[in-house]
Amino acid sequence: MATVILLRHARSTANGSGVLAGRSLGVGLDERGQAQAAALVGRLKDIPVSAVVSSPLQRCEETLAPLLADRALEAVAEPDVSEVDYGAWTGKALKDLFNEPLWAVVQQHPSAAVFPEGEGLAHVQARAVAAVRAHDARITAEHGPGAVWVLCSHGDVIKAVLADALGVHLDGFQRIVVDPCSISVVQYTQTRPFVLRVNDNGGDLAGVVPQAPPQEEPSSDATVGGATGS
């Protein structure tokens, strides 16, 4: 199977505002986020990106714009990796949500959390993981098992995908940190995923490119001893 770079959108005008933006329209990148998006071109310069998939929300589109222009690529919009539908919580100040009984559930038992007039986090994980795996299979079929592709999404969505890849119950996904414009990397195989990066904020990414011959399927076996070499 291919290798997916899970990219959280760059810093938006809602990040740090104390408001739960959710799927609100008109939320783009702030000045820092625009700089982060521009820097992605350099961060990924050694990565042969075969395809790009994105949440349809504006902040993801703006994050990808410099990279797509540089690579002459187009992103496939995928609603199933869009932001959580927070329902009635959308647009509310976080300080007003802290005292809601559901807040503790979201923090301690997220698999049981269902947002009023919105969706549950278990559903978010199910739709997002299914979409990632479907696109990974499609891109592998089109470009071969050595392909690397980018998926741009949102913090809680990427955390849910990573929890699945790590074999961690959704109730543990709040232990995973995914910063704005951070990169996490997963390589799927026939029997298990391998998590190559989590919350990378600027390191050398050349090592995530599969070293196997381009048409050779990556092995599902983990390396005994936890590392390659002596």
ABEGO torsion letter per residue (X at the ends): XBBBBBBBBBBBAABGAGBBAEABBGBBBBAAAAAAAAAAAAAAAABBBABBBBBABAAAAAAAAAAAAAAGBBBBBBAAABBBBAEAABGBBAAAAAABAAAAAAAABAAABBBBGBBBAAAAAAAAAAAAAAAAAAAAAAAEAABBBBBBBBAAAAAAAAAAAAGBBAAAAAABBBBBGBBBBBBBBAABBBBABBGBAGBBAAAABBABBAABBBBABBBBGGBBEX
